[in-house]
Amino acid sequence: MKKIRIFLVSPSDVGEERNIISQIVAQELNRVFGDSRFVYDEQCCQVEILRWETHIWPDVGKDTQDVINKQIPDYEILLGIMWKRFGTPTGRAPSGTFEEFERAYKSHKSTGKPHIMFYFKTEGVYPDGPDELEQFSNVIRFKQRLEELGVSYQKYETSISFERYVREHLIKYVLLRSVGKTPEEPPGKRLPRVFISYAREDSRAARRLYKELEEAGIEPWLDQENLLPGQNWQQSIRQAIKNSKYFIALISKASVGKRGFVQKELKEALDVLDQYPDSDTFIVPIRLEECTPEYQKLKELHWLDFYPDWKQGVDTLIDILKK
């Protein structure tokens, strides 16, 4: 039976979340994926949660973190959680959690392992003194470092939402890495992948479109749904654009004037468009409200409006995608 080891790292203020993973989620996964009644024998796996409280014994090192580094066995997933505390400095890093991430990230860059999943609690924080303010400031800076390295992460507000996210993400990981992907469906049964590009201000509309396309039997790609924490989000998005048959650009007043990655996505799609014959459809611009894009190439394409009638716009889009 395969074993998937998950190293749980965090400062001291997210004890509830640590217990949720160890006492609820991991046990659920083992009851399902460790039972040959539900998966083939050769696909069975067991999830083991590595925690310093349970896997470290008294020993001598440069400091406590050094002892942890020496005693924690190899693992497949580094699962990190942060809220308002960053942690205590070690002899080599500003905190133990930071050091554990740096070690894992260095290994991931050279070997592809471990997979890195980070979660940040967003429940209101009111620092009560300079120390707490400094701790929270360090959390913000660490989050920015993850973004600079291209490491995606998941934000959550409550322990219930954390449990839901972690369960879903670990199930996806186990299915992809241990159980294997489901057999490919017969050609023609599923329609080609559709990439949905949007500005963050239009995320609600993007999610709504994602679900409606899914219900229509079309395979959409949306970062909020398809990216796992720890994936290089820029690289994954570029690859998804190249692998898609259609690129849907949700255009609004917010996206037209917005700088950042949404513009890079459009530029990437326009570069792909240059490889298509003029008669083929790749980019489908969709206006969520009255606005005009900056790119001349987009202005030259046929527009589809989702206002004032959203349903009519979606029905028309599905007809286009099914051709």
DRENGU-56331 format. One record per atom (N, C-alpha, C): x, y, z; residue in one letter. Coordinates in steps of 0.02 Angstrom, whole numbers, padded with zeros to 5 digits, always signed. Example, Ala and Ser with C-alpha at 12.3 -4.5 7.8 and 13.67 -1.06 7.14 Angstrom:
REM DRENGU-56331
+00660-00284+00390a;+00615-00225+00390a;+00660-00165+00390a;+00642-00112+00354s;+00684-00053+00357s;+00645+00002+00394s;
REM end
This chain:
REM DRENGU-56331
+00042-00060+00000m;+00000+00000+00000m;+00044+00062+00000m;+00029+00109-00045k;+00068+00171-00049k;+00054+00213+00013k;+00104+00252+00032k;+00095+00298+00089k;+00109+00369+00065k;+00064+00414+00083i;+00073+00485+00068i;+00084+00521+00134i;+00144+00547+00143r;+00160+00583+00205r;+00149+00657+00194r;+00114+00687+00241i;+00100+00759+00239i;+00132+00792+00300i;+00179+00837+00288f;+00213+00872+00343f;+00174+00935+00358f;+00147+00939+00418l;+00104+00995+00438l;+00147+01048+00472l;+00150+01108+00443v;+00192+01161+00471v;+00149+01224+00483v;+00161+01257+00539s;+00122+01317+00556s;+00149+01347+00620s;+00135+01412+00632p;+00146+01441+00698p;+00094+01414+00747p;+00092+01441+00808s;+00053+01411+00861s;-00021+01433+00864s;-00042+01479+00821d;-00109+01506+00828d;-00162+01473+00785d;-00145+01417+00753v;-00193+01382+00710v;-00200+01309+00732v;-00204+01299+00798g;-00209+01232+00825g;-00272+01196+00802g;-00327+01232+00796e;-00390+01201+00774e;-00383+01172+00704e;-00351+01209+00659e;-00342+01185+00591e;-00296+01124+00589e;-00245+01124+00630r;-00199+01066+00632r;-00237+01003+00654r;-00281+01011+00703n;-00320+00954+00727n;-00371+00931+00675n;-00399+00978+00637i;-00447+00960+00584i;-00413+00914+00534i;-00352+00930+00514i;-00317+00889+00465i;-00302+00820+00494i;-00276+00818+00555s;-00254+00755+00585s;-00312+00710+00605s;-00363+00740+00637q;-00416+00700+00667q;-00478+00690+00623q;-00485+00731+00572i;-00545+00725+00530i;-00527+00707+00458i;-00493+00752+00424v;-00481+00744+00352v;-00438+00683+00338v;-00382+00675+00372a;-00337+00619+00358a;-00371+00552+00371a;-00410+00549+00425q;-00445+00486+00440q;-00498+00470+00388q;-00532+00522+00362e;-00581+00511+00309e;-00547+00484+00246e;-00491+00514+00227l;-00456+00492+00167l;-00433+00419+00175l;-00409+00401+00234n;-00386+00333+00245n;-00443+00282+00243n;-00502+00303+00267r;-00559+00257+00265r;-00582+00243+00193r;-00571+00292+00149v;-00592+00283+00079v;-00536+00253+00037v;-00478+00287+00035f;-00424+00267-00009f;-00382+00210+00019f;-00393+00192+00082g;-00358+00135+00110g;-00400+00072+00110g;-00458+00074+00079d;-00504+00018+00079d;-00510-00009+00007d;-00491-00072-00002s;-00491-00102-00069s;-00561-00112-00097s;-00613-00101-00056r;-00681-00105-00083r;-00697-00046-00128r;-00660+00008-00119f;-00674+00070-00157f;-00623+00084-00211f;-00561+00060-00203v;-00510+00069-00254v;-00474+00002-00264v;-00440-00005-00321y;-00403-00067-00334y;-00347-00075-00284y;-00329-00138-00271d;-00277-00152-00221d;-00213-00114-00234d;-00192-00114-00298e;-00129-00081-00314e;-00135-00004-00310e;-00195+00021-00302q;-00206+00093-00297q;-00220+00117-00226q;-00224+00070-00180c;-00237+00090-00110c;-00180+00132-00083c;-00197+00179-00040c;-00145+00220-00010c;-00166+00239+00061c;-00116+00257+00100q;-00127+00279+00169q;-00097+00348+00178q;-00134+00393+00209v;-00111+00460+00222v;-00084+00463+00294v;-00024+00488+00301e;+00006+00496+00367e;+00022+00570+00378e;-00001+00598+00433i;+00012+00667+00450i;+00074+00671+00495i;+00124+00707+00472l;+00185+00717+00511l;+00180+00782+00550l;+00184+00778+00616r;+00181+00837+00659r;+00238+00832+00709r;+00266+00890+00727w;+00321+00888+00775w;+00298+00860+00842w;+00234+00870+00858e;+00208+00845+00923e;+00209+00769+00927e;+00203+00735+00869t;+00196+00662+00869t;+00255+00626+00838t;+00297+00661+00799h;+00350+00627+00763h;+00420+00648+00784h;+00425+00690+00834i;+00491+00713+00857i;+00502+00689+00929i;+00563+00663+00941w;+00580+00642+01009w;+00639+00684+01035w;+00649+00687+01100p;+00703+00729+01127p;+00771+00711+01098p;+00807+00762+01078d;+00873+00751+01047d;+00912+00817+01052d;+00974+00816+01029v;+01018+00874+01032v;+01029+00900+00961v;+01023+00967+00954g;+01037+00999+00890g;+01056+01071+00902g;+01066+01108+00849k;+01083+01179+00856k;+01027+01217+00889k;+00964+01197+00875d;+00905+01225+00907d;+00848+01176+00895d;+00789+01192+00921t;+00732+01146+00914t;+00716+01132+00841t;+00718+01184+00799q;+00702+01174+00729q;+00752+01128+00695q;+00815+01132+00716d;+00866+01088+00688d;+00850+01015+00704d;+00826+01002+00764v;+00806+00934+00783v;+00748+00911+00740v;+00699+00955+00729i;+00642+00937+00686i;+00666+00921+00615i;+00710+00963+00589n;+00736+00952+00521n;+00769+00883+00513n;+00805+00862+00565k;+00841+00799+00562k;+00794+00739+00568k;+00741+00746+00608q;+00700+00687+00625q;+00639+00677+00580q;+00615+00730+00549i;+00556+00722+00505i;+00576+00681+00444i;+00542+00626+00430p;+00560+00585+00371p;+00540+00619+00306p;+00560+00590+00250d;+00540+00617+00185d;+00464+00618+00179d;+00438+00668+00144y;+00366+00675+00138y;+00347+00698+00068y;+00284+00689+00050e;+00259+00706-00017e;+00228+00775-00020e;+00200+00799+00038i;+00166+00863+00038i;+00188+00903+00099i;+00205+00967+00087l;+00214+01014+00142l;+00150+01054+00145l;+00114+01049+00201l;+00051+01084+00209l;+00060+01137+00263l;+00060+01201+00242g;+00071+01255+00288g;+00008+01296+00302g;+00002+01322+00362i;-00055+01362+00382i;-00030+01423+00420i;-00058+01481+00405m;-00041+01542+00441m;-00103+01585+00452m;-00100+01622+00508w;-00154+01670+00522w;-00121+01737+00541w;-00114+01749+00605k;-00087+01814+00627k;-00017+01810+00656k;+00007+01748+00667r;+00075+01739+00693r;+00120+01711+00639r;+00183+01734+00638f;+00232+01711+00590f;+00277+01657+00620f;+00288+01661+00686g;+00328+01610+00719g;+00390+01638+00751g;+00429+01593+00781t;+00490+01611+00818t;+00552+01602+00775t;+00598+01649+00775p;+00659+01642+00735p;+00700+01581+00754p;+00733+01552+00704t;+00781+01497+00716t;+00851+01526+00705t;+00900+01483+00709g;+00968+01507+00697g;+00983+01520+00624g;+00934+01502+00579r;+00947+01508+00508r;+00892+01545+00470r;+00837+01559+00503a;+00780+01588+00467a;+00737+01629+00516a;+00694+01675+00490p;+00653+01717+00533p;+00599+01679+00571p;+00584+01617+00552s;+00538+01575+00590s;+00546+01502+00569s;+00522+01457+00611g;+00525+01386+00595g;+00485+01369+00533g;+00424+01397+00528t;+00382+01384+00470t;+00416+01409+00406t;+00447+01468+00410f;+00482+01495+00352f;+00539+01448+00332f;+00577+01425+00380e;+00633+01380+00365e;+00609+01315+00333e;+00554+01288+00360e;+00527+01226+00332e;+00503+01236+00260e;+00473+01294+00247f;+00452+01309+00178f;+00513+01315+00132f;+00565+01352+00154e;+00623+01362+00111e;+00657+01296+00095e;+00661+01251+00142r;+00691+01185+00130r;+00649+01146+00080r;+00583+01149+00089a;+00539+01112+00043a;+00540+01142-00027a;+00541+01209-00031y;+00541+01242-00096y;+00605+01227-00134y;+00662+01228-00099k;+00726+01213-00131k;+00725+01141-00158k;+00698+01094-00120s;+00693+01025-00143s;+00646+01019-00202s;+00590+01056-00199h;+00541+01053-00254h;+00572+01079-00319h;+00611+01131-00315k;+00642+01159-00375k;+00692+01111-00407k;+00725+01072-00366s;+00777+01027-00393s;+00752+00957-00409s;+00700+00933-00372t;+00677+00864-00382t;+00603+00859-00401t;+00565+00915-00394g;+00493+00912-00408g;+00453+00891-00347g;+00486+00877-00292k;+00452+00856-00230k;+00482+00895-00172k;+00440+00908-00121p;+00370+00890-00111p;+00322+00940-00144p;+00258+00921-00146h;+00207+00968-00167h;+00195+01016-00108h;+00184+01079-00122i;+00178+01129-00069i;+00107+01159-00070i;+00072+01154-00014m;+00006+01182-00006m;+00006+01231+00053m;-00012+01294+00040f;-00014+01343+00094f;-00083+01373+00100f;-00105+01384+00163y;-00171+01411+00177y;-00164+01470+00226y;-00200+01524+00211f;-00197+01584+00253f;-00267+01602+00278f;-00273+01607+00344k;-00336+01625+00375k;-00346+01700+00369k;-00407+01721+00349t;-00420+01792+00337t;-00467+01822+00389t;-00485+01784+00440e;-00529+01811+00493e;-00496+01873+00523e;-00537+01923+00540g;-00512+01987+00563g;-00457+01984+00615g;-00407+02025+00606v;-00350+02027+00653v;-00343+02098+00680v;-00339+02104+00746y;-00326+02169+00777y;-00265+02161+00822y;-00205+02179+00796p;-00144+02170+00836p;-00147+02207+00902p;-00133+02172+00957d;-00136+02201+01023d;-00065+02213+01048d;-00031+02262+01018g;+00037+02277+01038g;+00086+02271+00981g;+00146+02298+00990p;+00197+02299+00937p;+00218+02229+00914p;+00223+02181+00961d;+00245+02113+00943d;+00195+02081+00896d;+00130+02086+00912e;+00080+02056+00869e;+00077+02091+00801e;+00088+02156+00800l;+00089+02192+00737l;+00147+02169+00694l;+00205+02160+00725e;+00264+02137+00687e;+00253+02066+00661e;+00222+02023+00702q;+00208+01955+00681q;+00162+01955+00619q;+00109+01994+00622f;+00062+01995+00566f;+00094+02027+00504f;+00136+02077+00514s;+00172+02107+00457s;+00216+02056+00423s;+00248+02013+00462n;+00290+01960+00433n;+00249+01910+00394n;+00188+01895+00418v;+00143+01851+00381v;+00128+01880+00312v;+00113+01945+00311i;+00098+01978+00247i;+00158+01976+00200i;+00217+01988+00227r;+00278+01986+00185r;+00290+01915+00159r;+00277+01865+00201f;+00286+01796+00179f;+00238+01779+00123f;+00176+01802+00129k;+00127+01790+00076k;+00150+01822+00011k;+00179+01881+00015q;+00206+01914-00044q;+00264+01875-00074q;+00304+01844-00032r;+00359+01803-00057r;+00333+01743-00096r;+00280+01712-00071l;+00251+01656-00108l;+00228+01679-00177l;+00197+01737-00180e;+00173+01763-00244e;+00232+01776-00291e;+00286+01803-00265e;+00345+01816-00306e;+00376+01752-00333e;+00372+01698-00294l;+00399+01634-00316l;+00351+01596-00361l;+00291+01622-00370g;+00241+01588-00412g;+00207+01531-00377g;+00205+01532-00310v;+00173+01479-00270v;+00102+01502-00253v;+00052+01466-00278s;-00017+01485-00263s;-00035+01462-00193s;-00084+01496-00162y;-00106+01478-00095y;-00182+01488-00091y;-00211+01462-00037q;-00283+01466-00027q;-00298+01508+00034q;-00343+01556+00027k;-00366+01595+00083k;-00432+01566+00109k;-00442+01569+00175y;-00504+01545+00204y;-00521+01589+00264y;-00585+01589+00283e;-00606+01633+00337e;-00624+01595+00401e;-00655+01537+00393t;-00677+01498+00452t;-00647+01429+00451t;-00650+01395+00508s;-00624+01326+00511s;-00664+01279+00467s;-00728+01293+00459i;-00770+01251+00415i;-00747+01257+00343i;-00735+01319+00320s;-00712+01327+00251s;-00642+01298+00242s;-00600+01303+00294f;-00534+01272+00290f;-00540+01197+00280f;-00582+01166+00321e;-00592+01093+00316e;-00615+01074+00246e;-00661+01112+00218r;-00687+01097+00151r;-00632+01103+00098r;-00594+01157+00102y;-00540+01167+00053y;-00488+01112+00057y;-00464+01097+00118v;-00411+01048+00126v;-00435+00979+00104v;-00496+00960+00122r;-00522+00896+00101r;-00523+00890+00025r;-00550+00942-00008e;-00555+00941-00081e;-00486+00938-00113e;-00440+00978-00089h;-00374+00981-00120h;-00335+00916-00110h;-00340+00886-00051l;-00305+00823-00039l;-00336+00766-00078l;-00401+00766-00086i;-00434+00715-00127i;-00409+00720-00199i;-00406+00782-00225k;-00381+00791-00293k;-00309+00766-00299k;-00268+00782-00249y;-00198+00761-00251y;-00194+00685-00251y;-00231+00653-00206v;-00228+00580-00201v;-00252+00548-00266v;-00305+00574-00295l;-00330+00546-00357l;-00279+00552-00414l;-00247+00610-00417l;-00199+00622-00471l;-00134+00583-00462l;-00110+00578-00400r;-00045+00549-00388r;-00047+00476-00367r;-00100+00454-00333s;-00100+00386-00306s;-00150+00341-00342s;-00211+00365-00348v;-00261+00323-00380v;-00255+00328-00455v;-00232+00385-00481g;-00227+00395-00553g;-00288+00429-00580g;-00280+00459-00638k;-00336+00493-00669k;-00389+00443-00692k;-00450+00466-00695t;-00504+00423-00720t;-00492+00409-00793t;-00513+00351-00819p;-00503+00335-00889p;-00531+00390-00934p;-00497+00402-00989e;-00521+00453-01035e;-00587+00431-01066e;-00631+00478-01073e;-00696+00463-01102e;-00689+00456-01177e;-00735+00421-01210p;-00732+00412-01282p;-00728+00478-01318p;-00691+00481-01375p;-00686+00543-01413p;-00755+00571-01429p;-00761+00636-01419g;-00824+00669-01438g;-00874+00673-01381g;-00862+00634-01327k;-00911+00635-01272k;-00906+00700-01233k;-00843+00723-01222r;-00833+00786-01188r;-00807+00838-01237r;-00828+00899-01229l;-00807+00952-01273l;-00740+00981-01250l;-00703+01015-01294p;-00636+01039-01279p;-00636+01087-01219p;-00579+01092-01188r;-00569+01136-01131r;-00576+01209-01152r;-00608+01247-01108v;-00620+01318-01121v;-00588+01358-01064v;-00541+01401-01081f;-00507+01442-01031f;-00548+01505-01018f;-00560+01521-00954i;-00598+01581-00935i;-00550+01631-00905i;-00542+01689-00938s;-00499+01743-00914s;-00543+01799-00887s;-00523+01828-00831y;-00565+01879-00798y;-00523+01921-00752y;-00547+01979-00735a;-00517+02021-00683a;-00546+01999-00616a;-00508+02009-00563r;-00530+01987-00497r;-00597+02018-00477r;-00609+02078-00501e;-00673+02111-00485e;-00732+02074-00516e;-00719+02032-00566d;-00772+01995-00600d;-00772+01921-00582d;-00743+01904-00525s;-00737+01833-00507s;-00804+01799-00497s;-00854+01836-00473r;-00920+01806-00464r;-00950+01785-00531r;-00943+01829-00581a;-00968+01813-00648a;-00930+01754-00678a;-00864+01751-00666a;-00823+01697-00692a;-00844+01630-00662a;-00856+01629-00597r;-00878+01567-00564r;-00947+01545-00590r;-00991+01593-00599r;-01057+01577-00624r;-01053+01546-00694r;-01013+01576-00737l;-01005+01549-00805l;-00973+01480-00803l;-00923+01471-00759y;-00890+01406-00752y;-00941+01351-00738y;-00984+01363-00689k;-01033+01312-00669k;-01084+01299-00725k;-01105+01351-00761e;-01154+01341-00813e;-01125+01305-00873e;-01062+01316-00888l;-01029+01279-00942l;-01021+01206-00923l;-01002+01194-00860e;-00996+01125-00836e;-01061+01088-00842e;-01116+01120-00822e;-01181+01089-00826e;-01202+01074-00898e;-01174+01112-00945a;-01189+01101-01016a;-01144+01047-01046a;-01101+01016-01007g;-01058+00963-01032g;-00993+00988-01062g;-00978+01051-01052i;-00917+01081-01078i;-00865+01083-01023i;-00801+01072-01040e;-00748+01069-00989e;-00714+01137-00984e;-00733+01178-00935p;-00702+01244-00927p;-00640+01240-00883p;-00597+01290-00889w;-00538+01296-00845w;-00540+01364-00813w;-00539+01365-00746l;-00541+01426-00707l;-00491+01420-00650l;-00449+01470-00641d;-00397+01464-00590d;-00424+01448-00521d;-00481+01477-00503q;-00510+01466-00436q;-00530+01393-00426q;-00544+01358-00481e;-00568+01290-00476e;-00514+01238-00493e;-00468+01255-00537n;-00422+01205-00563n;-00351+01209-00535n;-00333+01265-00504l;-00266+01270-00474l;-00266+01240-00404l;-00216+01200-00390l;-00206+01175-00322l;-00156+01219-00286l;-00163+01228-00220p;-00113+01266-00184p;-00044+01235-00194p;+00005+01277-00205g;+00073+01253-00216g;+00094+01250-00288g;+00047+01250-00334q;+00065+01249-00405q;+00093+01318-00425q;+00139+01317-00473n;+00163+01379-00502n;+00106+01407-00545n;+00070+01456-00519w;+00008+01477-00551w;+00020+01510-00618w;+00074+01548-00626q;+00086+01580-00691q;+00100+01528-00745q;+00142+01479-00728q;+00159+01427-00776q;+00097+01384-00791q;+00058+01368-00740s;-00002+01327-00750s;-00053+01363-00794s;-00061+01428-00784i;-00108+01467-00824i;-00086+01469-00897i;-00021+01482-00908r;+00004+01483-00977r;-00008+01417-01013r;+00005+01362-00976q;-00004+01295-01006q;-00077+01282-01020q;-00121+01304-00975a;-00193+01294-00985a;-00217+01332-01046a;-00192+01392-01057i;-00211+01432-01116i;-00191+01395-01180i;-00130+01369-01181k;-00105+01335-01240k;-00144+01270-01254k;-00167+01237-01200n;-00203+01174-01208n;-00277+01182-01222n;-00302+01243-01219s;-00374+01255-01228s;-00390+01266-01302s;-00450+01245-01320k;-00473+01257-01388k;-00505+01326-01394k;-00533+01351-01338y;-00564+01417-01338y;-00539+01457-01278y;-00532+01521-01289f;-00512+01568-01237f;-00568+01619-01229f;-00601+01618-01171i;-00655+01664-01158i;-00627+01723-01118i;-00634+01783-01146a;-00610+01843-01112a;-00670+01881-01085a;-00679+01880-01019l;-00733+01919-00988l;-00709+01991-00983l;-00744+02036-01016i;-00725+02105-01020i;-00774+02149-00982i;-00747+02192-00940s;-00788+02239-00902s;-00748+02304-00895s;-00778+02354-00865k;-00742+02416-00853k;-00682+02404-00808k;-00689+02357-00762a;-00633+02341-00717a;-00575+02310-00754a;-00589+02262-00799s;-00536+02227-00834s;-00503+02270-00887s;-00541+02314-00919v;-00513+02357-00972v;-00458+02401-00945v;-00469+02430-00887g;-00420+02476-00860g;-00372+02445-00810g;-00373+02378-00803k;-00334+02345-00752k;-00266+02324-00779k;-00214+02335-00740r;-00148+02310-00757r;-00136+02245-00718r;-00091+02205-00743g;-00075+02144-00708g;-00082+02082-00751g;-00093+02024-00717f;-00090+01960-00752f;-00148+01951-00801f;-00205+01983-00788v;-00261+01975-00835v;-00241+02001-00904v;-00201+02053-00907q;-00177+02079-00971q;-00126+02031-01002q;-00086+01999-00960k;-00038+01950-00985k;-00074+01890-01015k;-00130+01869-00983e;-00170+01815-01010e;-00196+01832-01079e;-00222+01893-01087l;-00248+01915-01152l;-00192+01917-01204l;-00134+01942-01186k;-00078+01944-01232k;-00058+01874-01252k;-00056+01829-01204e;-00038+01759-01219e;-00089+01729-01268e;-00153+01742-01256a;-00205+01716-01300a;-00201+01746-01370a;-00185+01810-01374l;-00179+01843-01439l;-00119+01815-01478l;-00066+01797-01443d;-00009+01765-01476d;-00029+01696-01504d;-00070+01659-01466v;-00093+01594-01490v;-00140+01604-01550v;-00181+01656-01547l;-00228+01671-01601l;-00192+01679-01668l;-00131+01707-01666d;-00094+01718-01728d;-00078+01653-01764d;-00080+01597-01727q;-00064+01532-01757q;-00125+01500-01791q;-00184+01529-01781y;-00246+01501-01808y;-00261+01533-01876y;-00294+01495-01921p;-00319+01526-01983p;-00372+01578-01966p;-00381+01626-02010d;-00428+01680-01997d;-00499+01655-01988d;-00515+01597-02018s;-00583+01571-02015s;-00598+01535-01949s;-00546+01519-01910d;-00556+01482-01848d;-00571+01529-01790d;-00607+01501-01740t;-00623+01539-01680t;-00581+01513-01622t;-00545+01558-01589f;-00508+01540-01529f;-00528+01585-01471f;-00523+01650-01480i;-00542+01697-01428i;-00615+01718-01436i;-00652+01713-01382v;-00722+01735-01381v;-00727+01792-01330v;-00727+01855-01352p;-00734+01911-01304p;-00807+01918-01281p;-00815+01923-01216i;-00882+01929-01187i;-00884+01992-01144i;-00930+02036-01160r;-00937+02097-01121r;-00989+02087-01066r;-00969+02103-01005l;-01015+02099-00949l;-01054+02164-00939l;-01030+02217-00971e;-01062+02283-00969e;-01035+02324-01027e;-01062+02383-01036e;-01039+02426-01090e;-00967+02449-01078e;-00921+02431-01123c;-00851+02449-01117c;-00816+02434-01183c;-00755+02459-01190t;-00716+02448-01251t;-00645+02427-01232t;-00621+02371-01259p;-00554+02347-01242p;-00500+02389-01275p;-00440+02382-01248e;-00384+02421-01275e;-00352+02387-01335e;-00351+02320-01336y;-00317+02284-01390y;-00356+02290-01455y;-00322+02310-01509q;-00354+02317-01574q;-00378+02250-01600q;-00339+02197-01588k;-00359+02131-01612k;-00425+02109-01582k;-00437+02126-01518l;-00500+02108-01487l;-00557+02147-01518l;-00545+02209-01535k;-00597+02251-01566k;-00619+02222-01633k;-00573+02186-01666e;-00589+02159-01732e;-00628+02093-01728e;-00633+02063-01669l;-00668+01999-01662l;-00742+02010-01649l;-00781+01956-01662h;-00853+01959-01649h;-00865+01959-01573h;-00906+02007-01551w;-00920+02015-01480w;-00983+01978-01460w;-00983+01956-01397l;-01043+01927-01368l;-01058+01964-01304l;-01118+01989-01297d;-01137+02027-01238d;-01178+01984-01190d;-01159+01987-01126f;-01197+01952-01074f;-01244+02000-01037f;-01254+02058-01065y;-01300+02106-01036y;-01345+02131-01092y;-01405+02146-01083p;-01440+02144-01019p;-01468+02074-01002p;-01458+02025-01047d;-01487+01958-01038d;-01431+01906-01031d;-01414+01888-00970w;-01361+01839-00957w;-01377+01772-00988w;-01437+01747-00978k;-01455+01680-01002k;-01450+01675-01078k;-01474+01725-01112q;-01470+01724-01185q;-01397+01724-01208q;-01355+01762-01173g;-01284+01764-01190g;-01251+01696-01180g;-01266+01662-01124v;-01237+01597-01110v;-01260+01546-01161v;-01325+01547-01179d;-01351+01500-01229d;-01315+01509-01296d;-01304+01571-01315t;-01269+01585-01378t;-01196+01560-01374t;-01165+01571-01317l;-01095+01549-01308l;-01091+01473-01313l;-01136+01437-01281i;-01135+01364-01283i;-01144+01340-01355i;-01187+01372-01393d;-01195+01353-01464d;-01130+01362-01502d;-01094+01416-01487i;-01029+01428-01520i;-00979+01374-01502i;-00976+01357-01438l;-00926+01308-01415l;-00941+01238-01439l;-01004+01223-01452k;-01023+01155-01473k;-01016+01144-01548k;-01002+01196-01585k;-00995+01189-01658k;-00933+01148-01675k;
REM end
